[in-house]
Structure formats: C-alpha cells, structure tokens
Amino acid sequence: MTRAALCAALLFIACSQGHLGRQTDSTRVVPPPSPAPPGSPNTAAAMDSGIITPKEIALGDSVFNGRAGEGICATCHGRNGAGTAAAPSLADRSWIHGDGSIGFIKGTVIQGVQHPAQHPLPMPPFEHTLTDRQLQAVAAYVYSLSHK
C-alpha cells in the first residue's frame, strides 16, 4: 500500500469515527438551504445582528477542534479550518459545495458531503453525532472563519 493510500485510509477512519453506529435514520434527507431571496437579511450581517454570538463561536471552536462534544472536524479540515489534503480550507471565502451562508454551512454539517468535488474523502453527516446546539455552534464557528 502506498503512503498516500495509507494516509487516505487513516483519514477516512478518523473522519468516520464518532458517528458510525449512531445514525438511527439514514433515510432522512435534509435539503440544502436555498439562497436568501433579494431583500432578505444577508449572511454577511449575521455576525452583527446577534444571530451568531461570541459565546456560540467559542463553543463551535471547541467542538470543531475536538475539545468538546464529539466533534472531529479538525481531523480532516485541519486545526482552525485551515484545510488539508483530505478536506478543504474553511477559513477563506471560497466554497466548493455552496454559498458559504450560515444556513448552507449548518446544512452541510448535518448532511455531510457524500461525493466531494475536489477532495478524496466524503464528509460524514453529524446530525446524530452532535446536539442541535453543537451543530449551530459549529456552523457559527465555520461562518466566522470565512467572514472576518
């Protein structure tokens, strides 16, 4: 087995750890959020409007980086969302599978990405791994990384 294949296998196992066996309803599909209609509050204002609070971002940071809950996001996305060969950076404004809105990010954390466009590993769904509060906090943290 080549070194790259071994690394990919280890990352897949690490990224899948923590959610296998916990998902009780794999038939439930959460549709991705649609972009906000013209005239509605935009996501760039979300941090200023109180939708995303510093306390929520701090919890999301802890979950994302594996210090709270069962978050293993940093395993594939890198510490502080910097990106790795396994998964993209979340700390820039470039989004591969959506628009980078808070709703899109939360939907992605809930559903995962089964067929990534540019990276070798699928992202598992975390709907049954994280609590609703943790899901919202991770989404707020990721949003804050890319909307500084």
N, C-alpha and C positions, 0 to 999 in steps of 0.2 A: 504494500500500500504506500503510495507516495505521501510525502509530508503534507501537501496541500489537501489530499483526500482525508488524511487522518485529522487535520485541523478542522475540516468541514464537518466530519463525523462527530468530533468532540463538541463543536459549537452547536450542532443540531441537538445533541443530547442535552447540553446545558440549557439551550433555549427552550426545549420542551419540558425540562424538569420543573416541577411545581404545578403543572396544570394537567398532566396525564392522570386519568382516573378521576378527576374532579368534575369534569364537564358532564352534567347529567342529561342535558337535552341538546344533542348535536344537530337536531333538525331546525332549531330556531335560527332564523336569519335576521339580523338587524340591518335594514337597508342603510346605505351610506347617506349621510345628510346631504341635502341639495344645497347649492349655493344660496346665500341670502338674496331675496329679491331686492331690486333697486329701491332705495329709500328706507330700508330697514337698517338698524344699527349695524355697523360693520365690525368685524372682529378686531381690527386694529384698535378700536376704542374699548375693547373688552377689559383690558387691564386697568383702564382709568375709570370704568363705570362701576367697579365693585363686583363684577361677575367673577373675576379672578382676584383673590386676595393674597397678600404676602404669606399668610398662615397656610393657605391651600397650596401655594407654590412650595413652601418648606416641606409639607407633608409629601407632596409629589416627588420632590428631590429625594427624600428618604426612601420612598417606595421604589422609584426608578433605579437608584443606586444601591438597592439591596439592604438598606439599613432598617427598613420597616416593612411589615406585611410580607407578602411572598413575591415581591417584585424582583424580576431578574432582567429587567430591560437593559441594564448596562452590560450584561453578558454579551449581547450581540451588538447593541448600538454604541457601546463604549461608554466610559465614565463621562458623565455630564453630557451625554448625547453626541459626543464628538465623531461617532461613526467608526466602523471597522470594515474589514473585507467581507464580513458576514451581513452587515446591515448598514443603511445609510446614516449620515450625519443628520441630526435633528436640530442642530444649532445654527442652521442657516435658513435662508428664505426659499431654498429650492426644495420643492415637494414632488415626489415621483408619482404617487398614487392619489393625489387630491389637491385641495386648495390651501391647506395649512390653517384653516379656521379651527376654532376650539371644538365645534361640533364634529368636523371631519376627524380631528385627532382622537377625540373620545370614541367615535365610531370605529376607528382603526384599532384602538386598544381593545375594545370589546370584541370585535370580529376577527382581528388578526389579518394577515395578508398571506393567503394560501399560495398565490402564484406571483412572487415578486418580479418586477420588470427588470431590475438591474443587479440583484444580489442573489447568492446561491441558496439561501435558506428561507423557508417560509417563516412568518411570524405567527406563533400560536395565538388563539383567542384567549383573552384574560377575563372574560365575562364571569366565569365561575371560579376564578382564582383570586381575584381582588374584590373587595367590597365596593359598593356604589361610591362611597366616599373616596376610597383609594383610586378608583377609576377616574373620577372627576379631578382628583388632585394630580394624578399623573398627566392627564390631559392639560391641566393648567400649567404644570411644570414644563412640559414639552412646548406648549404655546409660548411660554415666557422665554425659552431658549432661542426661539426663532423670531421673536418680536421685541427685541431690545431697542 
